[in-house]
């Protein structure tokens, strides 16, 4: 059976879909998966070895180029490519009108959430198979349940595996334990103050960690350079392709991050990960993993660096005590 997954964005949403793929591989070994994703996140999907073909979409860019012949050629090319694959089923794991329109291009039966379960009920007009999944569950569990209903099995929710592995690569010239500090995030109200990141870096150095920071825009670069300026032992990684950052991240001993996609990636890699949530509720979309933990700022309060380090030490101890396992 040949199945196309449509989950185009964002990075965290894409990562949340991997456990559903793992469930399907265990329960339906007859299935092969392809994936349709925003071009910016194709490298993330490529981390899962079971995904055969990755079809790139550029919805964000196409919206800005509606009068461009090039954009229309790309859209027509995508439709032609998807139809040529002759999929047996398309699973729209996003539940949005835009994702339903992408799924429709494949010309195959579409499975998705029912009207009460989808994020945008209008998306269900394009589905031939609609399934009820409670909306008050974590996004990972919702997707796992949807795949199980669409493909005919009951997922074992007591097990959580992503199946992804870090790409090849490392941070050259660094010995010992590294702690990746993911300070960058999309919204101002999600950002932990720079002085807290600096204090966290100092506390990590005192515990014989090498802090690592990077940036993807000028605002993040200013923060990263401020951390390095205050704590010179910190390693600054210049703006780099996502695959290179993922390689460094995947070989870190510890990750401390804001509410951002790379924090979800760290938890999916199975790393000790402390997520700092300041303005969003982590209950339905926060990082999940055996060694992942979320610290939520209380109303009118803050998350202190000392509390972050205490939680990091707890996760590191938990992992050190765990028996060695082989994760596929």
Beta strands, then each sheet from edge to edge (+ up, - down):
strand 1: 2-6
strand 2: 32-38
strand 3: 51-57
strand 4: 89-92
strand 5: 110-113
strand 6: 129-131
strand 7: 177-182
strand 8: 209-214
strand 9: 235-237
strand 10: 254-258
strand 11: 273-277
strand 12: 292-296
sheet 1: 3+ 2+ 1+ 4+ 5+ 6+
sheet 2: 9+ 8+ 7+ 10+ 11+ 12+
end
